[in-house]
Amino acid sequence: MATISIEAHVSTEQLLHAVEQLPPQEFAAFVARLLALRARRQEPHLSQSETALLLQINQRIDPSNEHRLHELVAKRQDETITENELHELIGLTDLIEQRDLKRLAALDALATLRRLSLADLMASLGIPPPSHA
């Protein structure tokens, strides 16, 4: 875990500048924790279970993996992808699908905890329904 030196009295701008220095994985973890903090402040009575589920729901793929995925998709669309790159693309796609499955399970569990339909929970969290285009 990286450490960042900050002053005792930190302005919002200084804090943002410090956060910009985080490596991608730590930045993603920081954002997830920040979202959980925001959720706790908005809903002061969130249980530990709800907080854990919200962290899982808001977890994103590593930015470097996302960037590589876009590169490989572009190569596939341009029909310039190599066989090794195609296997890499399939692996990244599998990774994303596994993450999405865990996210959906966490959404379903949170909906059950809150006694809401999945659609109503997603709407309350500002999560758009999937497009099936």
N, CA, C and O atoms as CSV, one atom per row, in Angstrom:
chain,resi,resn,atom,element,x,y,z
A,1,MET,N,N,0.849,-1.169,0.000
A,1,MET,CA,C,0.000,0.000,0.000
A,1,MET,C,C,0.894,1.231,0.000
A,1,MET,O,O,1.801,1.347,0.825
A,2,ALA,N,N,0.645,2.127,-0.902
A,2,ALA,CA,C,1.418,3.355,-1.001
A,2,ALA,C,C,1.012,4.308,0.102
A,2,ALA,O,O,-0.144,4.332,0.524
A,3,THR,N,N,1.955,5.082,0.559
A,3,THR,CA,C,1.644,6.121,1.525
A,3,THR,C,C,1.883,7.468,0.877
A,3,THR,O,O,2.787,7.632,0.058
A,4,ILE,N,N,1.071,8.414,1.252
A,4,ILE,CA,C,1.160,9.749,0.690
A,4,ILE,C,C,1.303,10.720,1.847
A,4,ILE,O,O,0.523,10.670,2.797
A,5,SER,N,N,2.290,11.602,1.778
A,5,SER,CA,C,2.471,12.607,2.808
A,5,SER,C,C,1.501,13.747,2.563
A,5,SER,O,O,1.429,14.294,1.462
A,6,ILE,N,N,0.747,14.103,3.614
A,6,ILE,CA,C,-0.167,15.230,3.507
A,6,ILE,C,C,-0.030,16.085,4.755
A,6,ILE,O,O,0.438,15.608,5.788
A,7,GLU,N,N,-0.433,17.337,4.665
A,7,GLU,CA,C,-0.404,18.250,5.799
A,7,GLU,C,C,-1.549,17.925,6.736
A,7,GLU,O,O,-2.477,17.206,6.364
A,8,ALA,N,N,-1.487,18.449,7.945
A,8,ALA,CA,C,-2.545,18.212,8.925
A,8,ALA,C,C,-3.860,18.851,8.480
A,8,ALA,O,O,-4.925,18.261,8.662
A,9,HIS,N,N,-3.796,20.035,7.906
A,9,HIS,CA,C,-4.992,20.714,7.414
A,9,HIS,C,C,-4.919,20.670,5.891
A,9,HIS,O,O,-4.123,21.374,5.271
A,10,VAL,N,N,-5.761,19.833,5.308
A,10,VAL,CA,C,-5.684,19.556,3.879
A,10,VAL,C,C,-6.917,20.112,3.184
A,10,VAL,O,O,-8.046,19.851,3.600
A,11,SER,N,N,-6.698,20.870,2.137
A,11,SER,CA,C,-7.826,21.358,1.343
A,11,SER,C,C,-8.309,20.223,0.441
A,11,SER,O,O,-7.618,19.221,0.258
A,12,THR,N,N,-9.478,20.395,-0.105
A,12,THR,CA,C,-10.015,19.400,-1.030
A,12,THR,C,C,-9.086,19.236,-2.228
A,12,THR,O,O,-8.847,18.118,-2.685
A,13,GLU,N,N,-8.570,20.339,-2.730
A,13,GLU,CA,C,-7.658,20.282,-3.881
A,13,GLU,C,C,-6.392,19.506,-3.546
A,13,GLU,O,O,-5.908,18.720,-4.361
A,14,GLN,N,N,-5.854,19.725,-2.349
A,14,GLN,CA,C,-4.649,19.006,-1.941
A,14,GLN,C,C,-4.941,17.507,-1.818
A,14,GLN,O,O,-4.131,16.671,-2.218
A,15,LEU,N,N,-6.087,17.191,-1.269
A,15,LEU,CA,C,-6.467,15.784,-1.131
A,15,LEU,C,C,-6.613,15.137,-2.504
A,15,LEU,O,O,-6.138,14.022,-2.720
A,16,LEU,N,N,-7.266,15.830,-3.430
A,16,LEU,CA,C,-7.413,15.295,-4.788
A,16,LEU,C,C,-6.054,15.111,-5.457
A,16,LEU,O,O,-5.830,14.125,-6.159
A,17,HIS,N,N,-5.162,16.048,-5.240
A,17,HIS,CA,C,-3.815,15.939,-5.807
A,17,HIS,C,C,-3.106,14.703,-5.248
A,17,HIS,O,O,-2.434,13.980,-5.985
A,18,ALA,N,N,-3.257,14.467,-3.954
A,18,ALA,CA,C,-2.634,13.288,-3.335
A,18,ALA,C,C,-3.231,12.005,-3.903
A,18,ALA,O,O,-2.502,11.052,-4.180
A,19,VAL,N,N,-4.546,11.972,-4.077
A,19,VAL,CA,C,-5.220,10.776,-4.599
A,19,VAL,C,C,-4.789,10.501,-6.039
A,19,VAL,O,O,-4.693,9.343,-6.446
A,20,GLU,N,N,-4.530,11.555,-6.809
A,20,GLU,CA,C,-4.089,11.385,-8.202
A,20,GLU,C,C,-2.777,10.611,-8.294
A,20,GLU,O,O,-2.475,10.026,-9.334
A,21,GLN,N,N,-2.008,10.604,-7.231
A,21,GLN,CA,C,-0.706,9.947,-7.232
A,21,GLN,C,C,-0.788,8.440,-6.974
A,21,GLN,O,O,0.210,7.734,-7.116
A,22,LEU,N,N,-1.958,7.950,-6.599
A,22,LEU,CA,C,-2.108,6.524,-6.295
A,22,LEU,C,C,-1.958,5.675,-7.554
A,22,LEU,O,O,-2.405,6.074,-8.630
A,23,PRO,N,N,-1.328,4.498,-7.424
A,23,PRO,CA,C,-1.291,3.565,-8.554
A,23,PRO,C,C,-2.718,3.101,-8.885
A,23,PRO,O,O,-3.593,3.156,-8.021
A,24,PRO,N,N,-2.965,2.648,-10.115
A,24,PRO,CA,C,-4.329,2.307,-10.548
A,24,PRO,C,C,-5.092,1.362,-9.615
A,24,PRO,O,O,-6.261,1.614,-9.326
A,25,GLN,N,N,-4.468,0.288,-9.140
A,25,GLN,CA,C,-5.196,-0.652,-8.289
A,25,GLN,C,C,-5.571,-0.025,-6.954
A,25,GLN,O,O,-6.675,-0.236,-6.452
A,26,GLU,N,N,-4.653,0.747,-6.380
A,26,GLU,CA,C,-4.953,1.402,-5.110
A,26,GLU,C,C,-5.986,2.504,-5.299
A,26,GLU,O,O,-6.807,2.750,-4.416
A,27,PHE,N,N,-5.944,3.164,-6.448
A,27,PHE,CA,C,-6.948,4.186,-6.754
A,27,PHE,C,C,-8.331,3.536,-6.800
A,27,PHE,O,O,-9.282,4.072,-6.230
A,28,ALA,N,N,-8.454,2.395,-7.467
A,28,ALA,CA,C,-9.748,1.697,-7.558
A,28,ALA,C,C,-10.229,1.281,-6.175
A,28,ALA,O,O,-11.413,1.420,-5.867
A,29,ALA,N,N,-9.331,0.774,-5.340
A,29,ALA,CA,C,-9.710,0.378,-3.989
A,29,ALA,C,C,-10.134,1.599,-3.172
A,29,ALA,O,O,-11.093,1.536,-2.403
A,30,PHE,N,N,-9.418,2.703,-3.342
A,30,PHE,CA,C,-9.759,3.950,-2.639
A,30,PHE,C,C,-11.148,4.428,-3.044
A,30,PHE,O,O,-11.945,4.816,-2.191
A,31,VAL,N,N,-11.438,4.401,-4.332
A,31,VAL,CA,C,-12.746,4.844,-4.817
A,31,VAL,C,C,-13.851,3.962,-4.235
A,31,VAL,O,O,-14.900,4.466,-3.831
A,32,ALA,N,N,-13.620,2.655,-4.191
A,32,ALA,CA,C,-14.622,1.741,-3.627
A,32,ALA,C,C,-14.875,2.068,-2.156
A,32,ALA,O,O,-16.021,2.085,-1.709
A,33,ARG,N,N,-13.802,2.329,-1.406
A,33,ARG,CA,C,-13.961,2.682,0.003
A,33,ARG,C,C,-14.654,4.036,0.156
A,33,ARG,O,O,-15.455,4.230,1.071
A,34,LEU,N,N,-14.347,4.955,-0.731
A,34,LEU,CA,C,-14.971,6.273,-0.700
A,34,LEU,C,C,-16.473,6.159,-0.982
A,34,LEU,O,O,-17.285,6.822,-0.335
A,35,LEU,N,N,-16.831,5.320,-1.943
A,35,LEU,CA,C,-18.251,5.105,-2.244
A,35,LEU,C,C,-18.970,4.461,-1.056
A,35,LEU,O,O,-20.116,4.799,-0.759
A,36,ALA,N,N,-18.299,3.548,-0.392
A,36,ALA,CA,C,-18.897,2.923,0.786
A,36,ALA,C,C,-19.088,3.961,1.895
A,36,ALA,O,O,-20.105,3.955,2.589
A,37,LEU,N,N,-18.109,4.848,2.057
A,37,LEU,CA,C,-18.222,5.918,3.037
A,37,LEU,C,C,-19.405,6.830,2.702
A,37,LEU,O,O,-20.184,7.199,3.580
A,38,ARG,N,N,-19.526,7.187,1.421
A,38,ARG,CA,C,-20.650,8.022,0.997
A,38,ARG,C,C,-21.976,7.326,1.279
A,38,ARG,O,O,-22.930,7.956,1.735
A,39,ALA,N,N,-22.032,6.038,1.009
A,39,ALA,CA,C,-23.261,5.284,1.257
A,39,ALA,C,C,-23.584,5.269,2.756
A,39,ALA,O,O,-24.745,5.404,3.142
A,40,ARG,N,N,-22.565,5.106,3.593
A,40,ARG,CA,C,-22.802,5.108,5.042
A,40,ARG,C,C,-23.320,6.470,5.504
A,40,ARG,O,O,-24.170,6.543,6.392
A,41,ARG,N,N,-22.813,7.541,4.909
A,41,ARG,CA,C,-23.266,8.880,5.304
A,41,ARG,C,C,-24.688,9.150,4.824
A,41,ARG,O,O,-25.467,9.802,5.518
A,42,GLN,N,N,-25.023,8.650,3.644
A,42,GLN,CA,C,-26.369,8.849,3.116
A,42,GLN,C,C,-27.370,7.957,3.825
A,42,GLN,O,O,-28.511,8.360,4.053
A,43,GLU,N,N,-26.969,6.787,4.164
A,43,GLU,CA,C,-27.804,5.815,4.862
A,43,GLU,C,C,-27.103,5.488,6.170
A,43,GLU,O,O,-26.358,4.511,6.233
A,44,PRO,N,N,-27.319,6.273,7.211
A,44,PRO,CA,C,-26.536,6.102,8.432
A,44,PRO,C,C,-26.728,4.756,9.123
A,44,PRO,O,O,-25.978,4.425,10.042
A,45,HIS,N,N,-27.705,3.986,8.705
A,45,HIS,CA,C,-27.955,2.720,9.389
A,45,HIS,C,C,-27.626,1.511,8.516
A,45,HIS,O,O,-28.259,0.463,8.645
A,46,LEU,N,N,-26.652,1.650,7.641
A,46,LEU,CA,C,-26.259,0.498,6.822
A,46,LEU,C,C,-25.596,-0.548,7.695
A,46,LEU,O,O,-24.755,-0.237,8.538
A,47,SER,N,N,-25.982,-1.769,7.484
A,47,SER,CA,C,-25.352,-2.866,8.213
A,47,SER,C,C,-24.010,-3.192,7.572
A,47,SER,O,O,-23.708,-2.730,6.472
A,48,GLN,N,N,-23.225,-3.976,8.255
A,48,GLN,CA,C,-21.945,-4.421,7.686
A,48,GLN,C,C,-22.185,-5.229,6.417
A,48,GLN,O,O,-21.414,-5.139,5.462
A,49,SER,N,N,-23.250,-6.015,6.408
A,49,SER,CA,C,-23.583,-6.818,5.227
A,49,SER,C,C,-23.873,-5.926,4.030
A,49,SER,O,O,-23.383,-6.173,2.928
A,50,GLU,N,N,-24.680,-4.879,4.253
A,50,GLU,CA,C,-25.002,-3.964,3.163
A,50,GLU,C,C,-23.749,-3.240,2.665
A,50,GLU,O,O,-23.561,-3.066,1.461
A,51,THR,N,N,-22.906,-2.825,3.590
A,51,THR,CA,C,-21.673,-2.143,3.209
A,51,THR,C,C,-20.787,-3.058,2.376
A,51,THR,O,O,-20.243,-2.635,1.357
A,52,ALA,N,N,-20.639,-4.309,2.802
A,52,ALA,CA,C,-19.815,-5.274,2.056
A,52,ALA,C,C,-20.402,-5.506,0.663
A,52,ALA,O,O,-19.664,-5.588,-0.319
A,53,LEU,N,N,-21.722,-5.612,0.583
A,53,LEU,CA,C,-22.361,-5.824,-0.711
A,53,LEU,C,C,-22.179,-4.607,-1.615
A,53,LEU,O,O,-21.927,-4.759,-2.810
A,54,LEU,N,N,-22.303,-3.404,-1.060
A,54,LEU,CA,C,-22.107,-2.197,-1.860
A,54,LEU,C,C,-20.666,-2.083,-2.362
A,54,LEU,O,O,-20.430,-1.628,-3.482
A,55,LEU,N,N,-19.714,-2.492,-1.538
A,55,LEU,CA,C,-18.317,-2.496,-1.990
A,55,LEU,C,C,-18.143,-3.441,-3.173
A,55,LEU,O,O,-17.459,-3.117,-4.143
A,56,GLN,N,N,-18.766,-4.605,-3.083
A,56,GLN,CA,C,-18.665,-5.577,-4.171
A,56,GLN,C,C,-19.393,-5.076,-5.423
A,56,GLN,O,O,-18.911,-5.271,-6.539
A,57,ILE,N,N,-20.527,-4.445,-5.244
A,57,ILE,CA,C,-21.293,-3.915,-6.372
A,57,ILE,C,C,-20.495,-2.838,-7.101
A,57,ILE,O,O,-20.548,-2.751,-8.328
A,58,ASN,N,N,-19.762,-2.024,-6.361
A,58,ASN,CA,C,-19.028,-0.899,-6.944
A,58,ASN,C,C,-17.610,-1.250,-7.374
A,58,ASN,O,O,-16.881,-0.386,-7.860
A,59,GLN,N,N,-17.215,-2.494,-7.202
A,59,GLN,CA,C,-15.863,-2.904,-7.600
A,59,GLN,C,C,-15.758,-2.894,-9.123
A,59,GLN,O,O,-16.647,-3.383,-9.821
A,60,ARG,N,N,-14.685,-2.344,-9.616
A,60,ARG,CA,C,-14.449,-2.243,-11.055
A,60,ARG,C,C,-13.233,-3.060,-11.442
A,60,ARG,O,O,-12.428,-3.440,-10.592
A,61,ILE,N,N,-13.109,-3.326,-12.727
A,61,ILE,CA,C,-11.918,-4.031,-13.183
A,61,ILE,C,C,-10.742,-3.065,-13.156
A,61,ILE,O,O,-10.910,-1.846,-13.203
A,62,ASP,N,N,-9.570,-3.634,-13.082
A,62,ASP,CA,C,-8.346,-2.851,-13.066
A,62,ASP,C,C,-8.284,-1.992,-14.334
A,62,ASP,O,O,-8.540,-2.495,-15.428
A,63,PRO,N,N,-7.947,-0.704,-14.202
A,63,PRO,CA,C,-7.911,0.170,-15.384
A,63,PRO,C,C,-6.982,-0.334,-16.493
A,63,PRO,O,O,-7.273,-0.141,-17.674
A,64,SER,N,N,-5.869,-0.976,-16.126
A,64,SER,CA,C,-4.968,-1.490,-17.162
A,64,SER,C,C,-5.626,-2.636,-17.926
A,64,SER,O,O,-5.438,-2.758,-19.137
A,65,ASN,N,N,-6.398,-3.479,-17.233
A,65,ASN,CA,C,-7.130,-4.548,-17.913
A,65,ASN,C,C,-8.213,-3.974,-18.823
A,65,ASN,O,O,-8.440,-4.476,-19.924
A,66,GLU,N,N,-8.875,-2.924,-18.356
A,66,GLU,CA,C,-9.919,-2.299,-19.168
A,66,GLU,C,C,-9.317,-1.686,-20.435
A,66,GLU,O,O,-9.880,-1.806,-21.523
A,67,HIS,N,N,-8.170,-1.029,-20.277
A,67,HIS,CA,C,-7.488,-0.427,-21.427
A,67,HIS,C,C,-7.073,-1.524,-22.421
A,67,HIS,O,O,-7.259,-1.384,-23.630
A,68,ARG,N,N,-6.515,-2.604,-21.892
A,68,ARG,CA,C,-6.073,-3.701,-22.765
A,68,ARG,C,C,-7.271,-4.337,-23.465
A,68,ARG,O,O,-7.180,-4.691,-24.641
A,69,LEU,N,N,-8.372,-4.483,-22.773
A,69,LEU,CA,C,-9.584,-5.042,-23.367
A,69,LEU,C,C,-10.002,-4.206,-24.572
A,69,LEU,O,O,-10.303,-4.751,-25.633
A,70,HIS,N,N,-10.022,-2.882,-24.410
A,70,HIS,CA,C,-10.426,-2.003,-25.516
A,70,HIS,C,C,-9.457,-2.129,-26.698
A,70,HIS,O,O,-9.873,-2.117,-27.857
A,71,GLU,N,N,-8.165,-2.249,-26.390
A,71,GLU,CA,C,-7.177,-2.432,-27.465
A,71,GLU,C,C,-7.452,-3.717,-28.243
A,71,GLU,O,O,-7.447,-3.726,-29.474
A,72,LEU,N,N,-7.691,-4.803,-27.503
A,72,LEU,CA,C,-7.898,-6.097,-28.144
A,72,LEU,C,C,-9.218,-6.134,-28.919
A,72,LEU,O,O,-9.282,-6.733,-29.993
A,73,VAL,N,N,-10.252,-5.514,-28.400
A,73,VAL,CA,C,-11.534,-5.463,-29.111
A,73,VAL,C,C,-11.367,-4.700,-30.421
A,73,VAL,O,O,-11.899,-5.099,-31.457
A,74,ALA,N,N,-10.619,-3.596,-30.361
A,74,ALA,CA,C,-10.370,-2.811,-31.582
A,74,ALA,C,C,-9.604,-3.650,-32.607
A,74,ALA,O,O,-9.905,-3.598,-33.799
A,75,LYS,N,N,-8.616,-4.422,-32.146
A,75,LYS,CA,C,-7.846,-5.270,-33.064
A,75,LYS,C,C,-8.745,-6.360,-33.667
A,75,LYS,O,O,-8.632,-6.695,-34.847
A,76,ARG,N,N,-9.636,-6.902,-32.834
A,76,ARG,CA,C,-10.548,-7.930,-33.352
A,76,ARG,C,C,-11.472,-7.323,-34.401
A,76,ARG,O,O,-11.723,-7.937,-35.438
A,77,GLN,N,N,-11.979,-6.123,-34.136
A,77,GLN,CA,C,-12.869,-5.467,-35.091
A,77,GLN,C,C,-12.139,-5.110,-36.382
A,77,GLN,O,O,-12.724,-5.154,-37.464
A,78,ASP,N,N,-10.861,-4.758,-36.266
A,78,ASP,CA,C,-10.054,-4.440,-37.448
A,78,ASP,C,C,-9.520,-5.691,-38.144
A,78,ASP,O,O,-8.886,-5.613,-39.197
A,79,GLU,N,N,-9.790,-6.846,-37.533
A,79,GLU,CA,C,-9.324,-8.145,-38.033
A,79,GLU,C,C,-7.801,-8.208,-38.115
A,79,GLU,O,O,-7.236,-8.788,-39.042
A,80,THR,N,N,-7.140,-7.590,-37.110
A,80,THR,CA,C,-5.672,-7.644,-37.029
A,80,THR,C,C,-5.207,-8.355,-35.773
A,80,THR,O,O,-4.025,-8.300,-35.435
A,81,ILE,N,N,-6.114,-9.021,-35.077
A,81,ILE,CA,C,-5.785,-9.675,-33.815
A,81,ILE,C,C,-5.062,-10.998,-34.070
A,81,ILE,O,O,-5.441,-11.767,-34.953
A,82,THR,N,N,-4.009,-11.251,-33.278
A,82,THR,CA,C,-3.274,-12.513,-33.406
A,82,THR,C,C,-3.985,-13.579,-32.575
A,82,THR,O,O,-4.876,-13.279,-31.781
A,83,GLU,N,N,-3.571,-14.826,-32.776
A,83,GLU,CA,C,-4.185,-15.913,-32.014
A,83,GLU,C,C,-3.910,-15.752,-30.522
A,83,GLU,O,O,-4.801,-15.975,-29.702
A,84,ASN,N,N,-2.677,-15.364,-30.160
A,84,ASN,CA,C,-2.353,-15.147,-28.741
A,84,ASN,C,C,-3.182,-14.009,-28.155
A,84,ASN,O,O,-3.650,-14.099,-27.020
A,85,GLU,N,N,-3.364,-12.939,-28.929
A,85,GLU,CA,C,-4.169,-11.820,-28.457
A,85,GLU,C,C,-5.637,-12.227,-28.313
A,85,GLU,O,O,-6.328,-11.766,-27.405
A,86,LEU,N,N,-6.103,-13.087,-29.208
A,86,LEU,CA,C,-7.480,-13.564,-29.106
A,86,LEU,C,C,-7.673,-14.357,-27.815
A,86,LEU,O,O,-8.690,-14.206,-27.139
A,87,HIS,N,N,-6.702,-15.198,-27.475
A,87,HIS,CA,C,-6.771,-15.952,-26.210
A,87,HIS,C,C,-6.738,-14.993,-25.017
A,87,HIS,O,O,-7.435,-15.212,-24.027
A,88,GLU,N,N,-5.931,-13.932,-25.107
A,88,GLU,CA,C,-5.882,-12.925,-24.054
A,88,GLU,C,C,-7.238,-12.220,-23.921
A,88,GLU,O,O,-7.723,-11.981,-22.815
A,89,LEU,N,N,-7.835,-11.894,-25.069
A,89,LEU,CA,C,-9.146,-11.253,-25.070
A,89,LEU,C,C,-10.195,-12.157,-24.426
A,89,LEU,O,O,-11.021,-11.695,-23.639
A,90,ILE,N,N,-10.160,-13.420,-24.757
A,90,ILE,CA,C,-11.105,-14.374,-24.160
A,90,ILE,C,C,-10.900,-14.444,-22.654
A,90,ILE,O,O,-11.870,-14.485,-21.897
A,91,GLY,N,N,-9.634,-14.459,-22.210
A,91,GLY,CA,C,-9.339,-14.489,-20.780
A,91,GLY,C,C,-9.848,-13.245,-20.064
A,91,GLY,O,O,-10.431,-13.339,-18.984
A,92,LEU,N,N,-9.628,-12.088,-20.663
A,92,LEU,CA,C,-10.121,-10.840,-20.068
A,92,LEU,C,C,-11.647,-10.810,-20.045
A,92,LEU,O,O,-12.251,-10.349,-19.076
A,93,THR,N,N,-12.264,-11.304,-21.113
A,93,THR,CA,C,-13.727,-11.360,-21.167
A,93,THR,C,C,-14.263,-12.268,-20.073
A,93,THR,O,O,-15.249,-11.939,-19.412
A,94,ASP,N,N,-13.611,-13.418,-19.882
A,94,ASP,CA,C,-14.018,-14.337,-18.808
A,94,ASP,C,C,-13.888,-13.661,-17.445
A,94,ASP,O,O,-14.764,-13.805,-16.592
A,95,LEU,N,N,-12.799,-12.929,-17.240
A,95,LEU,CA,C,-12.570,-12.223,-15.982
A,95,LEU,C,C,-13.683,-11.209,-15.721
A,95,LEU,O,O,-14.195,-11.111,-14.606
A,96,ILE,N,N,-14.046,-10.470,-16.740
A,96,ILE,CA,C,-15.101,-9.455,-16.610
A,96,ILE,C,C,-16.450,-10.119,-16.362
A,96,ILE,O,O,-17.243,-9.636,-15.554
A,97,GLU,N,N,-16.708,-11.220,-17.051
A,97,GLU,CA,C,-17.973,-11.921,-16.842
A,97,GLU,C,C,-18.064,-12.469,-15.421
A,97,GLU,O,O,-19.137,-12.437,-14.817
A,98,GLN,N,N,-16.951,-12.972,-14.879
A,98,GLN,CA,C,-16.943,-13.460,-13.492
A,98,GLN,C,C,-17.210,-12.313,-12.521
A,98,GLN,O,O,-17.961,-12.470,-11.558
A,99,ARG,N,N,-16.588,-11.150,-12.780
A,99,ARG,CA,C,-16.819,-9.982,-11.934
A,99,ARG,C,C,-18.277,-9.539,-12.023
A,99,ARG,O,O,-18.891,-9.206,-11.010
A,100,ASP,N,N,-18.826,-9.535,-13.233
A,100,ASP,CA,C,-20.212,-9.142,-13.416
A,100,ASP,C,C,-21.169,-10.109,-12.710
A,100,ASP,O,O,-22.188,-9.691,-12.159
A,101,LEU,N,N,-20.837,-11.394,-12.731
A,101,LEU,CA,C,-21.663,-12.389,-12.049
A,101,LEU,C,C,-21.646,-12.149,-10.543
A,101,LEU,O,O,-22.688,-12.226,-9.891
A,102,LYS,N,N,-20.468,-11.858,-9.986
A,102,LYS,CA,C,-20.371,-11.558,-8.550
A,102,LYS,C,C,-21.141,-10.276,-8.223
A,102,LYS,O,O,-21.794,-10.179,-7.184
A,103,ARG,N,N,-21.054,-9.306,-9.114
A,103,ARG,CA,C,-21.763,-8.040,-8.911
A,103,ARG,C,C,-23.273,-8.281,-8.914
A,103,ARG,O,O,-23.991,-7.742,-8.072
A,104,LEU,N,N,-23.747,-9.081,-9.848
A,104,LEU,CA,C,-25.172,-9.376,-9.919
A,104,LEU,C,C,-25.631,-10.134,-8.674
A,104,LEU,O,O,-26.715,-9.873,-8.152
A,105,ALA,N,N,-24.812,-11.069,-8.198
A,105,ALA,CA,C,-25.158,-11.806,-6.982
A,105,ALA,C,C,-25.230,-10.860,-5.787
A,105,ALA,O,O,-26.110,-10.997,-4.936
A,106,ALA,N,N,-24.305,-9.898,-5.722
A,106,ALA,CA,C,-24.321,-8.917,-4.634
A,106,ALA,C,C,-25.545,-8.011,-4.743
A,106,ALA,O,O,-26.165,-7.679,-3.733
A,107,LEU,N,N,-25.894,-7.613,-5.962
A,107,LEU,CA,C,-27.110,-6.809,-6.161
A,107,LEU,C,C,-28.348,-7.581,-5.714
A,107,LEU,O,O,-29.222,-7.032,-5.043
A,108,ASP,N,N,-28.415,-8.851,-6.089
A,108,ASP,CA,C,-29.553,-9.682,-5.714
A,108,ASP,C,C,-29.633,-9.835,-4.195
A,108,ASP,O,O,-30.716,-9.757,-3.614
A,109,ALA,N,N,-28.477,-10.055,-3.555
A,109,ALA,CA,C,-28.453,-10.209,-2.095
A,109,ALA,C,C,-28.889,-8.912,-1.410
A,109,ALA,O,O,-29.637,-8.946,-0.433
A,110,LEU,N,N,-28.426,-7.777,-1.918
A,110,LEU,CA,C,-28.807,-6.490,-1.335
A,110,LEU,C,C,-30.300,-6.226,-1.546
A,110,LEU,O,O,-30.973,-5.708,-0.655
A,111,ALA,N,N,-30.809,-6.579,-2.712
A,111,ALA,CA,C,-32.248,-6.416,-2.974
A,111,ALA,C,C,-33.055,-7.260,-1.992
A,111,ALA,O,O,-34.077,-6.810,-1.474
A,112,THR,N,N,-32.601,-8.465,-1.741
A,112,THR,CA,C,-33.283,-9.345,-0.793
A,112,THR,C,C,-33.241,-8.745,0.610
A,112,THR,O,O,-34.252,-8.725,1.312
A,113,LEU,N,N,-32.058,-8.253,1.018
A,113,LEU,CA,C,-31.921,-7.633,2.341
A,113,LEU,C,C,-32.863,-6.445,2.510
A,113,LEU,O,O,-33.447,-6.250,3.576
A,114,ARG,N,N,-33.002,-5.667,1.465
A,114,ARG,CA,C,-33.822,-4.449,1.533
A,114,ARG,C,C,-35.279,-4.704,1.146
A,114,ARG,O,O,-36.106,-3.793,1.157
A,115,ARG,N,N,-35.573,-5.948,0.807
A,115,ARG,CA,C,-36.924,-6.348,0.405
A,115,ARG,C,C,-37.432,-5.519,-0.769
A,115,ARG,O,O,-38.544,-4.991,-0.758
A,116,LEU,N,N,-36.567,-5.426,-1.790
A,116,LEU,CA,C,-36.888,-4.713,-3.021
A,116,LEU,C,C,-36.721,-5.661,-4.195
A,116,LEU,O,O,-36.027,-6.673,-4.099
A,117,SER,N,N,-37.361,-5.324,-5.297
A,117,SER,CA,C,-37.074,-6.069,-6.518
A,117,SER,C,C,-35.686,-5.637,-6.995
A,117,SER,O,O,-35.204,-4.565,-6.629
A,118,LEU,N,N,-35.060,-6.460,-7.795
A,118,LEU,CA,C,-33.747,-6.122,-8.320
A,118,LEU,C,C,-33.814,-4.835,-9.136
A,118,LEU,O,O,-32.929,-3.985,-9.032
A,119,ALA,N,N,-34.850,-4.691,-9.941
A,119,ALA,CA,C,-35.011,-3.484,-10.758
A,119,ALA,C,C,-35.155,-2.238,-9.892
A,119,ALA,O,O,-34.566,-1.200,-10.195
A,120,ASP,N,N,-35.935,-2.335,-8.819
A,120,ASP,CA,C,-36.126,-1.184,-7.929
A,120,ASP,C,C,-34.826,-0.829,-7.208
A,120,ASP,O,O,-34.505,0.348,-7.047
A,121,LEU,N,N,-34.082,-1.841,-6.776
A,121,LEU,CA,C,-32.802,-1.575,-6.118
A,121,LEU,C,C,-31.847,-0.887,-7.071
A,121,LEU,O,O,-31.216,0.110,-6.719
A,122,MET,N,N,-31.739,-1.419,-8.278
A,122,MET,CA,C,-30.827,-0.828,-9.261
A,122,MET,C,C,-31.216,0.619,-9.548
A,122,MET,O,O,-30.344,1.479,-9.674
A,123,ALA,N,N,-32.504,0.894,-9.652
A,123,ALA,CA,C,-32.960,2.266,-9.889
A,123,ALA,C,C,-32.588,3.159,-8.713
A,123,ALA,O,O,-32.173,4.301,-8.908
A,124,SER,N,N,-32.734,2.647,-7.493
A,124,SER,CA,C,-32.417,3.454,-6.310
A,124,SER,C,C,-30.927,3.734,-6.191
A,124,SER,O,O,-30.530,4.739,-5.601
A,125,LEU,N,N,-30.098,2.855,-6.747
A,125,LEU,CA,C,-28.646,3.040,-6.719
A,125,LEU,C,C,-28.136,3.782,-7.952
A,125,LEU,O,O,-26.944,4.071,-8.063
A,126,GLY,N,N,-29.043,4.086,-8.873
A,126,GLY,CA,C,-28.632,4.793,-10.089
A,126,GLY,C,C,-27.906,3.896,-11.082
A,126,GLY,O,O,-27.108,4.373,-11.890
A,127,ILE,N,N,-28.182,2.599,-11.022
A,127,ILE,CA,C,-27.556,1.650,-11.940
A,127,ILE,C,C,-28.525,1.396,-13.092
A,127,ILE,O,O,-29.621,0.880,-12.873
A,128,PRO,N,N,-28.138,1.747,-14.303
A,128,PRO,CA,C,-29.060,1.547,-15.431
A,128,PRO,C,C,-29.238,0.067,-15.726
A,128,PRO,O,O,-28.322,-0.731,-15.523
A,129,PRO,N,N,-30.420,-0.295,-16.208
A,129,PRO,CA,C,-30.633,-1.695,-16.584
A,129,PRO,C,C,-29.730,-2.060,-17.747
A,129,PRO,O,O,-29.362,-1.194,-18.542
A,130,PRO,N,N,-29.365,-3.344,-17.858
A,130,PRO,CA,C,-28.480,-3.739,-18.969
A,130,PRO,C,C,-29.169,-3.563,-20.311
A,130,PRO,O,O,-30.379,-3.746,-20.439
A,131,SER,N,N,-28.372,-3.204,-21.302
A,131,SER,CA,C,-28.914,-3.117,-22.651
A,131,SER,C,C,-28.659,-4.457,-23.330
A,131,SER,O,O,-27.571,-5.022,-23.220
A,132,HIS,N,N,-29.636,-4.941,-24.007
A,132,HIS,CA,C,-29.514,-6.246,-24.662
A,132,HIS,C,C,-29.459,-6.079,-26.172
A,132,HIS,O,O,-30.077,-6.831,-26.926
A,133,ALA,N,N,-28.707,-5.079,-26.587
A,133,ALA,CA,C,-28.623,-4.774,-28.023
A,133,ALA,C,C,-27.686,-5.700,-28.720
A,133,ALA,O,O,-27.494,-5.589,-29.930
